[in-house]
Amino acid sequence: MVFVPFTGIDNHHCNVTFGAALLASETADTYIWLLRVFLKAVGSQPKVVVTDQDPAMKKVVYVVFVDTRHRLCIMGSGYRRIQFRR
């Protein structure tokens, strides 16, 4: 099972959890379904999506969120670095 949190930053610059999901598989079809359900629940696309380097997720972010920027978060060696892609 894969845990997928949807978190963001509010107007007070505090972390907010918008939702979360437990997925049985990490396929592109599963991620497309999840992002479409999230979009329907929230009602608008996020400005930026930060994900890990999951190959399926990298492919589907632009399928569902066409106006959203996608960034990769690389974790390791005790630090985080966001890699810019577009």
PDB file with one MODEL, atoms N, CA, C and O in Angstrom:
MODEL        1
ATOM      1  N   MET A   1       0.837  -1.183   0.000  1.00  0.00           N
ATOM      2  CA  MET A   1       0.000   0.000   0.000  1.00  0.00           C
ATOM      3  C   MET A   1       0.881   1.244   0.000  1.00  0.00           C
ATOM      4  O   MET A   1       1.956   1.276   0.598  1.00  0.00           O
ATOM      5  N   VAL A   2       0.394   2.249  -0.680  1.00  0.00           N
ATOM      6  CA  VAL A   2       1.115   3.507  -0.805  1.00  0.00           C
ATOM      7  C   VAL A   2       0.277   4.608  -0.159  1.00  0.00           C
ATOM      8  O   VAL A   2      -0.917   4.729  -0.434  1.00  0.00           O
ATOM      9  N   PHE A   3       0.902   5.404   0.696  1.00  0.00           N
ATOM     10  CA  PHE A   3       0.235   6.534   1.332  1.00  0.00           C
ATOM     11  C   PHE A   3       0.515   7.785   0.512  1.00  0.00           C
ATOM     12  O   PHE A   3       1.673   8.115   0.258  1.00  0.00           O
ATOM     13  N   VAL A   4      -0.536   8.480   0.098  1.00  0.00           N
ATOM     14  CA  VAL A   4      -0.400   9.690  -0.718  1.00  0.00           C
ATOM     15  C   VAL A   4      -1.066  10.850   0.015  1.00  0.00           C
ATOM     16  O   VAL A   4      -2.291  10.965  -0.002  1.00  0.00           O
ATOM     17  N   PRO A   5      -0.272  11.720   0.663  1.00  0.00           N
ATOM     18  CA  PRO A   5      -0.863  12.874   1.334  1.00  0.00           C
ATOM     19  C   PRO A   5      -1.007  14.051   0.371  1.00  0.00           C
ATOM     20  O   PRO A   5      -0.178  14.238  -0.519  1.00  0.00           O
ATOM     21  N   PHE A   6      -2.052  14.834   0.554  1.00  0.00           N
ATOM     22  CA  PHE A   6      -2.241  16.082  -0.178  1.00  0.00           C
ATOM     23  C   PHE A   6      -2.101  17.199   0.843  1.00  0.00           C
ATOM     24  O   PHE A   6      -3.012  17.436   1.636  1.00  0.00           O
ATOM     25  N   THR A   7      -0.976  17.878   0.827  1.00  0.00           N
ATOM     26  CA  THR A   7      -0.721  18.951   1.781  1.00  0.00           C
ATOM     27  C   THR A   7      -0.426  20.241   1.028  1.00  0.00           C
ATOM     28  O   THR A   7      -0.068  20.223  -0.150  1.00  0.00           O
ATOM     29  N   GLY A   8      -0.581  21.344   1.721  1.00  0.00           N
ATOM     30  CA  GLY A   8      -0.315  22.634   1.111  1.00  0.00           C
ATOM     31  C   GLY A   8       0.002  23.665   2.167  1.00  0.00           C
ATOM     32  O   GLY A   8       0.212  23.336   3.334  1.00  0.00           O
ATOM     33  N   ILE A   9       0.034  24.913   1.747  1.00  0.00           N
ATOM     34  CA  ILE A   9       0.335  26.029   2.638  1.00  0.00           C
ATOM     35  C   ILE A   9      -0.816  27.018   2.541  1.00  0.00           C
ATOM     36  O   ILE A   9      -1.220  27.402   1.444  1.00  0.00           O
ATOM     37  N   ASP A  10      -1.346  27.432   3.696  1.00  0.00           N
ATOM     38  CA  ASP A  10      -2.470  28.367   3.692  1.00  0.00           C
ATOM     39  C   ASP A  10      -1.979  29.812   3.649  1.00  0.00           C
ATOM     40  O   ASP A  10      -0.781  30.064   3.521  1.00  0.00           O
ATOM     41  N   ASN A  11      -2.918  30.763   3.758  1.00  0.00           N
ATOM     42  CA  ASN A  11      -2.567  32.178   3.670  1.00  0.00           C
ATOM     43  C   ASN A  11      -1.782  32.681   4.879  1.00  0.00           C
ATOM     44  O   ASN A  11      -1.277  33.804   4.856  1.00  0.00           O
ATOM     45  N   HIS A  12      -1.671  31.874   5.932  1.00  0.00           N
ATOM     46  CA  HIS A  12      -0.855  32.219   7.100  1.00  0.00           C
ATOM     47  C   HIS A  12       0.495  31.510   7.054  1.00  0.00           C
ATOM     48  O   HIS A  12       1.240  31.525   8.035  1.00  0.00           O
ATOM     49  N   HIS A  13       0.810  30.894   5.927  1.00  0.00           N
ATOM     50  CA  HIS A  13       2.052  30.149   5.702  1.00  0.00           C
ATOM     51  C   HIS A  13       2.192  28.964   6.657  1.00  0.00           C
ATOM     52  O   HIS A  13       3.291  28.630   7.098  1.00  0.00           O
ATOM     53  N   CYS A  14       1.061  28.339   6.964  1.00  0.00           N
ATOM     54  CA  CYS A  14       1.040  27.136   7.796  1.00  0.00           C
ATOM     55  C   CYS A  14       0.687  25.930   6.938  1.00  0.00           C
ATOM     56  O   CYS A  14      -0.049  26.048   5.959  1.00  0.00           O
ATOM     57  N   ASN A  15       1.216  24.772   7.310  1.00  0.00           N
ATOM     58  CA  ASN A  15       0.902  23.542   6.586  1.00  0.00           C
ATOM     59  C   ASN A  15      -0.544  23.140   6.819  1.00  0.00           C
ATOM     60  O   ASN A  15      -1.063  23.243   7.930  1.00  0.00           O
ATOM     61  N   VAL A  16      -1.187  22.680   5.749  1.00  0.00           N
ATOM     62  CA  VAL A  16      -2.576  22.241   5.798  1.00  0.00           C
ATOM     63  C   VAL A  16      -2.668  20.905   5.075  1.00  0.00           C
ATOM     64  O   VAL A  16      -2.100  20.738   3.996  1.00  0.00           O
ATOM     65  N   THR A  17      -3.381  19.955   5.667  1.00  0.00           N
ATOM     66  CA  THR A  17      -3.636  18.681   4.996  1.00  0.00           C
ATOM     67  C   THR A  17      -4.991  18.771   4.319  1.00  0.00           C
ATOM     68  O   THR A  17      -6.016  18.950   4.978  1.00  0.00           O
ATOM     69  N   PHE A  18      -4.990  18.644   2.994  1.00  0.00           N
ATOM     70  CA  PHE A  18      -6.237  18.693   2.223  1.00  0.00           C
ATOM     71  C   PHE A  18      -6.897  17.329   2.138  1.00  0.00           C
ATOM     72  O   PHE A  18      -8.117  17.231   2.004  1.00  0.00           O
ATOM     73  N   GLY A  19      -6.102  16.291   2.215  1.00  0.00           N
ATOM     74  CA  GLY A  19      -6.636  14.937   2.120  1.00  0.00           C
ATOM     75  C   GLY A  19      -5.504  13.938   2.061  1.00  0.00           C
ATOM     76  O   GLY A  19      -4.329  14.308   2.067  1.00  0.00           O
ATOM     77  N   ALA A  20      -5.865  12.673   2.005  1.00  0.00           N
ATOM     78  CA  ALA A  20      -4.870  11.605   1.917  1.00  0.00           C
ATOM     79  C   ALA A  20      -5.535  10.382   1.310  1.00  0.00           C
ATOM     80  O   ALA A  20      -6.758  10.247   1.328  1.00  0.00           O
ATOM     81  N   ALA A  21      -4.712   9.498   0.774  1.00  0.00           N
ATOM     82  CA  ALA A  21      -5.240   8.281   0.154  1.00  0.00           C
ATOM     83  C   ALA A  21      -4.285   7.127   0.403  1.00  0.00           C
ATOM     84  O   ALA A  21      -3.077   7.320   0.536  1.00  0.00           O
ATOM     85  N   LEU A  22      -4.836   5.941   0.463  1.00  0.00           N
ATOM     86  CA  LEU A  22      -4.056   4.706   0.478  1.00  0.00           C
ATOM     87  C   LEU A  22      -4.332   3.998  -0.840  1.00  0.00           C
ATOM     88  O   LEU A  22      -5.477   3.667  -1.148  1.00  0.00           O
ATOM     89  N   LEU A  23      -3.291   3.769  -1.606  1.00  0.00           N
ATOM     90  CA  LEU A  23      -3.441   3.149  -2.919  1.00  0.00           C
ATOM     91  C   LEU A  23      -2.868   1.745  -2.908  1.00  0.00           C
ATOM     92  O   LEU A  23      -1.829   1.489  -2.300  1.00  0.00           O
ATOM     93  N   ALA A  24      -3.554   0.843  -3.584  1.00  0.00           N
ATOM     94  CA  ALA A  24      -3.092  -0.544  -3.672  1.00  0.00           C
ATOM     95  C   ALA A  24      -2.002  -0.711  -4.716  1.00  0.00           C
ATOM     96  O   ALA A  24      -1.231  -1.668  -4.656  1.00  0.00           O
ATOM     97  N   SER A  25      -1.925   0.212  -5.680  1.00  0.00           N
ATOM     98  CA  SER A  25      -0.903   0.101  -6.725  1.00  0.00           C
ATOM     99  C   SER A  25      -0.402   1.485  -7.110  1.00  0.00           C
ATOM    100  O   SER A  25      -1.068   2.490  -6.861  1.00  0.00           O
ATOM    101  N   GLU A  26       0.772   1.524  -7.717  1.00  0.00           N
ATOM    102  CA  GLU A  26       1.378   2.777  -8.152  1.00  0.00           C
ATOM    103  C   GLU A  26       1.402   2.855  -9.673  1.00  0.00           C
ATOM    104  O   GLU A  26       2.436   3.168 -10.263  1.00  0.00           O
ATOM    105  N   THR A  27       0.281   2.576 -10.302  1.00  0.00           N
ATOM    106  CA  THR A  27       0.207   2.634 -11.756  1.00  0.00           C
ATOM    107  C   THR A  27      -0.271   4.012 -12.200  1.00  0.00           C
ATOM    108  O   THR A  27      -0.845   4.767 -11.415  1.00  0.00           O
ATOM    109  N   ALA A  28      -0.029   4.323 -13.454  1.00  0.00           N
ATOM    110  CA  ALA A  28      -0.469   5.603 -13.999  1.00  0.00           C
ATOM    111  C   ALA A  28      -1.985   5.740 -13.915  1.00  0.00           C
ATOM    112  O   ALA A  28      -2.491   6.813 -13.585  1.00  0.00           O
ATOM    113  N   ASP A  29      -2.714   4.667 -14.209  1.00  0.00           N
ATOM    114  CA  ASP A  29      -4.182   4.723 -14.147  1.00  0.00           C
ATOM    115  C   ASP A  29      -4.684   5.027 -12.737  1.00  0.00           C
ATOM    116  O   ASP A  29      -5.647   5.774 -12.568  1.00  0.00           O
ATOM    117  N   THR A  30      -4.040   4.456 -11.735  1.00  0.00           N
ATOM    118  CA  THR A  30      -4.433   4.710 -10.347  1.00  0.00           C
ATOM    119  C   THR A  30      -4.185   6.165  -9.972  1.00  0.00           C
ATOM    120  O   THR A  30      -5.026   6.797  -9.333  1.00  0.00           O
ATOM    121  N   TYR A  31      -3.031   6.698 -10.368  1.00  0.00           N
ATOM    122  CA  TYR A  31      -2.728   8.097 -10.066  1.00  0.00           C
ATOM    123  C   TYR A  31      -3.657   9.052 -10.820  1.00  0.00           C
ATOM    124  O   TYR A  31      -4.063  10.075 -10.268  1.00  0.00           O
ATOM    125  N   ILE A  32      -3.996   8.736 -12.064  1.00  0.00           N
ATOM    126  CA  ILE A  32      -4.939   9.575 -12.810  1.00  0.00           C
ATOM    127  C   ILE A  32      -6.280   9.606 -12.090  1.00  0.00           C
ATOM    128  O   ILE A  32      -6.874  10.671 -11.925  1.00  0.00           O
ATOM    129  N   TRP A  33      -6.756   8.446 -11.664  1.00  0.00           N
ATOM    130  CA  TRP A  33      -8.020   8.388 -10.918  1.00  0.00           C
ATOM    131  C   TRP A  33      -7.936   9.241  -9.654  1.00  0.00           C
ATOM    132  O   TRP A  33      -8.841  10.027  -9.374  1.00  0.00           O
ATOM    133  N   LEU A  34      -6.857   9.088  -8.896  1.00  0.00           N
ATOM    134  CA  LEU A  34      -6.697   9.813  -7.637  1.00  0.00           C
ATOM    135  C   LEU A  34      -6.662  11.321  -7.861  1.00  0.00           C
ATOM    136  O   LEU A  34      -7.340  12.063  -7.151  1.00  0.00           O
ATOM    137  N   LEU A  35      -5.894  11.778  -8.823  1.00  0.00           N
ATOM    138  CA  LEU A  35      -5.797  13.216  -9.070  1.00  0.00           C
ATOM    139  C   LEU A  35      -7.113  13.794  -9.583  1.00  0.00           C
ATOM    140  O   LEU A  35      -7.452  14.932  -9.257  1.00  0.00           O
ATOM    141  N   ARG A  36      -7.853  13.035 -10.374  1.00  0.00           N
ATOM    142  CA  ARG A  36      -9.170  13.504 -10.835  1.00  0.00           C
ATOM    143  C   ARG A  36     -10.165  13.606  -9.678  1.00  0.00           C
ATOM    144  O   ARG A  36     -10.949  14.553  -9.613  1.00  0.00           O
ATOM    145  N   VAL A  37     -10.134  12.636  -8.773  1.00  0.00           N
ATOM    146  CA  VAL A  37     -11.006  12.695  -7.592  1.00  0.00           C
ATOM    147  C   VAL A  37     -10.626  13.887  -6.720  1.00  0.00           C
ATOM    148  O   VAL A  37     -11.502  14.597  -6.225  1.00  0.00           O
ATOM    149  N   PHE A  38      -9.337  14.111  -6.531  1.00  0.00           N
ATOM    150  CA  PHE A  38      -8.877  15.263  -5.751  1.00  0.00           C
ATOM    151  C   PHE A  38      -9.323  16.568  -6.412  1.00  0.00           C
ATOM    152  O   PHE A  38      -9.808  17.472  -5.731  1.00  0.00           O
ATOM    153  N   LEU A  39      -9.163  16.669  -7.728  1.00  0.00           N
ATOM    154  CA  LEU A  39      -9.569  17.870  -8.453  1.00  0.00           C
ATOM    155  C   LEU A  39     -11.068  18.122  -8.316  1.00  0.00           C
ATOM    156  O   LEU A  39     -11.492  19.263  -8.136  1.00  0.00           O
ATOM    157  N   LYS A  40     -11.860  17.076  -8.399  1.00  0.00           N
ATOM    158  CA  LYS A  40     -13.313  17.211  -8.245  1.00  0.00           C
ATOM    159  C   LYS A  40     -13.674  17.667  -6.832  1.00  0.00           C
ATOM    160  O   LYS A  40     -14.573  18.489  -6.654  1.00  0.00           O
ATOM    161  N   ALA A  41     -12.977  17.138  -5.831  1.00  0.00           N
ATOM    162  CA  ALA A  41     -13.270  17.491  -4.438  1.00  0.00           C
ATOM    163  C   ALA A  41     -12.863  18.923  -4.111  1.00  0.00           C
ATOM    164  O   ALA A  41     -13.580  19.631  -3.404  1.00  0.00           O
ATOM    165  N   VAL A  42     -11.716  19.347  -4.622  1.00  0.00           N
ATOM    166  CA  VAL A  42     -11.198  20.671  -4.291  1.00  0.00           C
ATOM    167  C   VAL A  42     -11.792  21.742  -5.205  1.00  0.00           C
ATOM    168  O   VAL A  42     -12.072  22.854  -4.758  1.00  0.00           O
ATOM    169  N   GLY A  43     -11.982  21.413  -6.468  1.00  0.00           N
ATOM    170  CA  GLY A  43     -12.607  22.352  -7.384  1.00  0.00           C
ATOM    171  C   GLY A  43     -11.674  23.189  -8.224  1.00  0.00           C
ATOM    172  O   GLY A  43     -12.130  23.876  -9.138  1.00  0.00           O
ATOM    173  N   SER A  44     -10.374  23.156  -7.948  1.00  0.00           N
ATOM    174  CA  SER A  44      -9.425  23.911  -8.768  1.00  0.00           C
ATOM    175  C   SER A  44      -8.064  23.222  -8.732  1.00  0.00           C
ATOM    176  O   SER A  44      -7.749  22.461  -7.817  1.00  0.00           O
ATOM    177  N   GLN A  45      -7.272  23.516  -9.754  1.00  0.00           N
ATOM    178  CA  GLN A  45      -5.945  22.911  -9.847  1.00  0.00           C
ATOM    179  C   GLN A  45      -4.971  23.621  -8.915  1.00  0.00           C
ATOM    180  O   GLN A  45      -5.077  24.831  -8.714  1.00  0.00           O
ATOM    181  N   PRO A  46      -4.031  22.886  -8.348  1.00  0.00           N
ATOM    182  CA  PRO A  46      -2.989  23.548  -7.555  1.00  0.00           C
ATOM    183  C   PRO A  46      -2.031  24.300  -8.480  1.00  0.00           C
ATOM    184  O   PRO A  46      -1.935  23.986  -9.666  1.00  0.00           O
ATOM    185  N   LYS A  47      -1.334  25.280  -7.942  1.00  0.00           N
ATOM    186  CA  LYS A  47      -0.350  26.013  -8.740  1.00  0.00           C
ATOM    187  C   LYS A  47       0.911  25.192  -8.949  1.00  0.00           C
ATOM    188  O   LYS A  47       1.516  25.232 -10.021  1.00  0.00           O
ATOM    189  N   VAL A  48       1.310  24.439  -7.909  1.00  0.00           N
ATOM    190  CA  VAL A  48       2.528  23.627  -7.957  1.00  0.00           C
ATOM    191  C   VAL A  48       2.244  22.280  -7.314  1.00  0.00           C
ATOM    192  O   VAL A  48       1.528  22.196  -6.316  1.00  0.00           O
ATOM    193  N   VAL A  49       2.810  21.225  -7.891  1.00  0.00           N
ATOM    194  CA  VAL A  49       2.750  19.884  -7.313  1.00  0.00           C
ATOM    195  C   VAL A  49       4.183  19.415  -7.121  1.00  0.00           C
ATOM    196  O   VAL A  49       4.972  19.414  -8.066  1.00  0.00           O
ATOM    197  N   VAL A  50       4.524  19.014  -5.895  1.00  0.00           N
ATOM    198  CA  VAL A  50       5.848  18.477  -5.589  1.00  0.00           C
ATOM    199  C   VAL A  50       5.680  16.999  -5.289  1.00  0.00           C
ATOM    200  O   VAL A  50       4.914  16.623  -4.403  1.00  0.00           O
ATOM    201  N   THR A  51       6.401  16.156  -6.033  1.00  0.00           N
ATOM    202  CA  THR A  51       6.298  14.710  -5.856  1.00  0.00           C
ATOM    203  C   THR A  51       7.688  14.108  -5.735  1.00  0.00           C
ATOM    204  O   THR A  51       8.700  14.774  -5.953  1.00  0.00           O
ATOM    205  N   ASP A  52       7.707  12.827  -5.379  1.00  0.00           N
ATOM    206  CA  ASP A  52       8.974  12.110  -5.417  1.00  0.00           C
ATOM    207  C   ASP A  52       9.238  11.696  -6.863  1.00  0.00           C
ATOM    208  O   ASP A  52       8.564  12.173  -7.776  1.00  0.00           O
ATOM    209  N   GLN A  53      10.200  10.823  -7.074  1.00  0.00           N
ATOM    210  CA  GLN A  53      10.580  10.454  -8.433  1.00  0.00           C
ATOM    211  C   GLN A  53       9.839   9.231  -8.949  1.00  0.00           C
ATOM    212  O   GLN A  53      10.386   8.481  -9.758  1.00  0.00           O
ATOM    213  N   ASP A  54       8.630   9.014  -8.510  1.00  0.00           N
ATOM    214  CA  ASP A  54       7.836   7.896  -9.004  1.00  0.00           C
ATOM    215  C   ASP A  54       7.570   8.091 -10.496  1.00  0.00           C
ATOM    216  O   ASP A  54       6.992   9.106 -10.886  1.00  0.00           O
ATOM    217  N   PRO A  55       7.981   7.141 -11.337  1.00  0.00           N
ATOM    218  CA  PRO A  55       7.823   7.309 -12.790  1.00  0.00           C
ATOM    219  C   PRO A  55       6.369   7.470 -13.226  1.00  0.00           C
ATOM    220  O   PRO A  55       6.081   8.256 -14.129  1.00  0.00           O
ATOM    221  N   ALA A  56       5.457   6.745 -12.604  1.00  0.00           N
ATOM    222  CA  ALA A  56       4.044   6.849 -12.982  1.00  0.00           C
ATOM    223  C   ALA A  56       3.487   8.222 -12.632  1.00  0.00           C
ATOM    224  O   ALA A  56       2.740   8.803 -13.419  1.00  0.00           O
ATOM    225  N   MET A  57       3.837   8.747 -11.466  1.00  0.00           N
ATOM    226  CA  MET A  57       3.330  10.050 -11.044  1.00  0.00           C
ATOM    227  C   MET A  57       3.870  11.165 -11.943  1.00  0.00           C
ATOM    228  O   MET A  57       3.144  12.102 -12.274  1.00  0.00           O
ATOM    229  N   LYS A  58       5.142  11.064 -12.336  1.00  0.00           N
ATOM    230  CA  LYS A  58       5.717  12.085 -13.205  1.00  0.00           C
ATOM    231  C   LYS A  58       4.955  12.192 -14.521  1.00  0.00           C
ATOM    232  O   LYS A  58       4.828  13.282 -15.079  1.00  0.00           O
ATOM    233  N   LYS A  59       4.453  11.075 -15.015  1.00  0.00           N
ATOM    234  CA  LYS A  59       3.744  11.067 -16.297  1.00  0.00           C
ATOM    235  C   LYS A  59       2.348  11.668 -16.204  1.00  0.00           C
ATOM    236  O   LYS A  59       1.887  12.301 -17.153  1.00  0.00           O
ATOM    237  N   VAL A  60       1.672  11.482 -15.079  1.00  0.00           N
ATOM    238  CA  VAL A  60       0.245  11.814 -15.028  1.00  0.00           C
ATOM    239  C   VAL A  60      -0.086  13.186 -14.453  1.00  0.00           C
ATOM    240  O   VAL A  60      -1.223  13.638 -14.595  1.00  0.00           O
ATOM    241  N   VAL A  61       0.850  13.857 -13.818  1.00  0.00           N
ATOM    242  CA  VAL A  61       0.530  15.161 -13.228  1.00  0.00           C
ATOM    243  C   VAL A  61       0.015  16.115 -14.302  1.00  0.00           C
ATOM    244  O   VAL A  61      -0.979  16.808 -14.088  1.00  0.00           O
ATOM    245  N   TYR A  62       0.682  16.156 -15.451  1.00  0.00           N
ATOM    246  CA  TYR A  62       0.262  17.071 -16.516  1.00  0.00           C
ATOM    247  C   TYR A  62      -0.974  16.579 -17.262  1.00  0.00           C
ATOM    248  O   TYR A  62      -1.609  17.361 -17.970  1.00  0.00           O
ATOM    249  N   VAL A  63      -1.328  15.314 -17.122  1.00  0.00           N
ATOM    250  CA  VAL A  63      -2.548  14.798 -17.749  1.00  0.00           C
ATOM    251  C   VAL A  63      -3.779  15.378 -17.060  1.00  0.00           C
ATOM    252  O   VAL A  63      -4.740  15.772 -17.722  1.00  0.00           O
ATOM    253  N   VAL A  64      -3.747  15.430 -15.740  1.00  0.00           N
ATOM    254  CA  VAL A  64      -4.902  15.913 -14.970  1.00  0.00           C
ATOM    255  C   VAL A  64      -4.786  17.403 -14.663  1.00  0.00           C
ATOM    256  O   VAL A  64      -5.758  18.144 -14.812  1.00  0.00           O
ATOM    257  N   PHE A  65      -3.612  17.843 -14.237  1.00  0.00           N
ATOM    258  CA  PHE A  65      -3.391  19.245 -13.875  1.00  0.00           C
ATOM    259  C   PHE A  65      -2.620  19.935 -15.004  1.00  0.00           C
ATOM    260  O   PHE A  65      -1.403  20.097 -14.912  1.00  0.00           O
ATOM    261  N   VAL A  66      -3.307  20.335 -16.046  1.00  0.00           N
ATOM    262  CA  VAL A  66      -2.636  20.856 -17.240  1.00  0.00           C
ATOM    263  C   VAL A  66      -1.985  22.218 -17.016  1.00  0.00           C
ATOM    264  O   VAL A  66      -1.027  22.551 -17.713  1.00  0.00           O
ATOM    265  N   ASP A  67      -2.470  23.010 -16.071  1.00  0.00           N
ATOM    266  CA  ASP A  67      -1.914  24.340 -15.815  1.00  0.00           C
ATOM    267  C   ASP A  67      -1.033  24.388 -14.571  1.00  0.00           C
ATOM    268  O   ASP A  67      -0.720  25.472 -14.078  1.00  0.00           O
ATOM    269  N   THR A  68      -0.637  23.246 -14.066  1.00  0.00           N
ATOM    270  CA  THR A  68       0.127  23.160 -12.822  1.00  0.00           C
ATOM    271  C   THR A  68       1.597  22.892 -13.115  1.00  0.00           C
ATOM    272  O   THR A  68       1.932  22.130 -14.021  1.00  0.00           O
ATOM    273  N   ARG A  69       2.463  23.523 -12.341  1.00  0.00           N
ATOM    274  CA  ARG A  69       3.899  23.248 -12.457  1.00  0.00           C
ATOM    275  C   ARG A  69       4.232  22.032 -11.606  1.00  0.00           C
ATOM    276  O   ARG A  69       3.730  21.889 -10.491  1.00  0.00           O
ATOM    277  N   HIS A  70       5.074  21.166 -12.130  1.00  0.00           N
ATOM    278  CA  HIS A  70       5.459  19.948 -11.418  1.00  0.00           C
ATOM    279  C   HIS A  70       6.913  20.065 -11.002  1.00  0.00           C
ATOM    280  O   HIS A  70       7.774  20.401 -11.815  1.00  0.00           O
ATOM    281  N   ARG A  71       7.185  19.788  -9.741  1.00  0.00           N
ATOM    282  CA  ARG A  71       8.540  19.811  -9.193  1.00  0.00           C
ATOM    283  C   ARG A  71       8.827  18.464  -8.550  1.00  0.00           C
ATOM    284  O   ARG A  71       7.924  17.807  -8.033  1.00  0.00           O
ATOM    285  N   LEU A  72      10.086  18.060  -8.586  1.00  0.00           N
ATOM    286  CA  LEU A  72      10.508  16.811  -7.957  1.00  0.00           C
ATOM    287  C   LEU A  72      11.256  17.122  -6.675  1.00  0.00           C
ATOM    288  O   LEU A  72      12.145  17.973  -6.661  1.00  0.00           O
ATOM    289  N   CYS A  73      10.903  16.441  -5.606  1.00  0.00           N
ATOM    290  CA  CYS A  73      11.599  16.575  -4.331  1.00  0.00           C
ATOM    291  C   CYS A  73      12.546  15.395  -4.198  1.00  0.00           C
ATOM    292  O   CYS A  73      12.119  14.240  -4.198  1.00  0.00           O
ATOM    293  N   ILE A  74      13.815  15.686  -4.086  1.00  0.00           N
ATOM    294  CA  ILE A  74      14.823  14.644  -3.954  1.00  0.00           C
ATOM    295  C   ILE A  74      15.292  14.642  -2.506  1.00  0.00           C
ATOM    296  O   ILE A  74      15.860  15.622  -2.024  1.00  0.00           O
ATOM    297  N   MET A  75      15.049  13.532  -1.820  1.00  0.00           N
ATOM    298  CA  MET A  75      15.418  13.437  -0.409  1.00  0.00           C
ATOM    299  C   MET A  75      16.614  12.505  -0.267  1.00  0.00           C
ATOM    300  O   MET A  75      16.674  11.446  -0.892  1.00  0.00           O
ATOM    301  N   GLY A  76      17.549  12.914   0.555  1.00  0.00           N
ATOM    302  CA  GLY A  76      18.702  12.070   0.797  1.00  0.00           C
ATOM    303  C   GLY A  76      19.805  12.856   1.465  1.00  0.00           C
ATOM    304  O   GLY A  76      19.841  14.083   1.363  1.00  0.00           O
ATOM    305  N   SER A  77      20.693  12.184   2.135  1.00  0.00           N
ATOM    306  CA  SER A  77      21.838  12.789   2.807  1.00  0.00           C
ATOM    307  C   SER A  77      21.428  13.876   3.793  1.00  0.00           C
ATOM    308  O   SER A  77      22.187  14.817   4.029  1.00  0.00           O
ATOM    309  N   GLY A  78      20.241  13.756   4.367  1.00  0.00           N
ATOM    310  CA  GLY A  78      19.827  14.689   5.397  1.00  0.00           C
ATOM    311  C   GLY A  78      19.345  16.035   4.894  1.00  0.00           C
ATOM    312  O   GLY A  78      19.178  16.955   5.695  1.00  0.00           O
ATOM    313  N   TYR A  79      19.116  16.184   3.605  1.00  0.00           N
ATOM    314  CA  TYR A  79      18.612  17.447   3.090  1.00  0.00           C
ATOM    315  C   TYR A  79      17.573  17.189   2.003  1.00  0.00           C
ATOM    316  O   TYR A  79      17.453  16.086   1.470  1.00  0.00           O
ATOM    317  N   ARG A  80      16.832  18.241   1.698  1.00  0.00           N
ATOM    318  CA  ARG A  80      15.849  18.173   0.613  1.00  0.00           C
ATOM    319  C   ARG A  80      16.223  19.202  -0.445  1.00  0.00           C
ATOM    320  O   ARG A  80      16.624  20.325  -0.140  1.00  0.00           O
ATOM    321  N   ARG A  81      16.082  18.793  -1.658  1.00  0.00           N
ATOM    322  CA  ARG A  81      16.330  19.704  -2.758  1.00  0.00           C
ATOM    323  C   ARG A  81      15.193  19.527  -3.758  1.00  0.00           C
ATOM    324  O   ARG A  81      14.824  18.402  -4.093  1.00  0.00           O
ATOM    325  N   ILE A  82      14.651  20.615  -4.222  1.00  0.00           N
ATOM    326  CA  ILE A  82      13.592  20.537  -5.223  1.00  0.00           C
ATOM    327  C   ILE A  82      14.224  20.739  -6.591  1.00  0.00           C
ATOM    328  O   ILE A  82      14.885  21.746  -6.844  1.00  0.00           O
ATOM    329  N   GLN A  83      14.009  19.772  -7.463  1.00  0.00           N
ATOM    330  CA  GLN A  83      14.548  19.826  -8.809  1.00  0.00           C
ATOM    331  C   GLN A  83      13.471  20.388  -9.729  1.00  0.00           C
ATOM    332  O   GLN A  83      12.346  19.888  -9.753  1.00  0.00           O
ATOM    333  N   PHE A  84      13.814  21.421 -10.481  1.00  0.00           N
ATOM    334  CA  PHE A  84      12.831  22.073 -11.335  1.00  0.00           C
ATOM    335  C   PHE A  84      12.793  21.400 -12.692  1.00  0.00           C
ATOM    336  O   PHE A  84      13.820  21.210 -13.343  1.00  0.00           O
ATOM    337  N   ARG A  85      11.576  21.041 -13.109  1.00  0.00           N
ATOM    338  CA  ARG A  85      11.360  20.400 -14.409  1.00  0.00           C
ATOM    339  C   ARG A  85      10.156  21.039 -15.058  1.00  0.00           C
ATOM    340  O   ARG A  85       9.204  21.434 -14.384  1.00  0.00           O
ATOM    341  N   ARG A  86      10.205  21.135 -16.353  1.00  0.00           N
ATOM    342  CA  ARG A  86       9.029  21.532 -17.129  1.00  0.00           C
ATOM    343  C   ARG A  86       9.315  21.409 -18.567  1.00  0.00           C
ATOM    344  O   ARG A  86       8.451  21.697 -19.396  1.00  0.00           O
TER     345      ARG A  86
ENDMDL
END
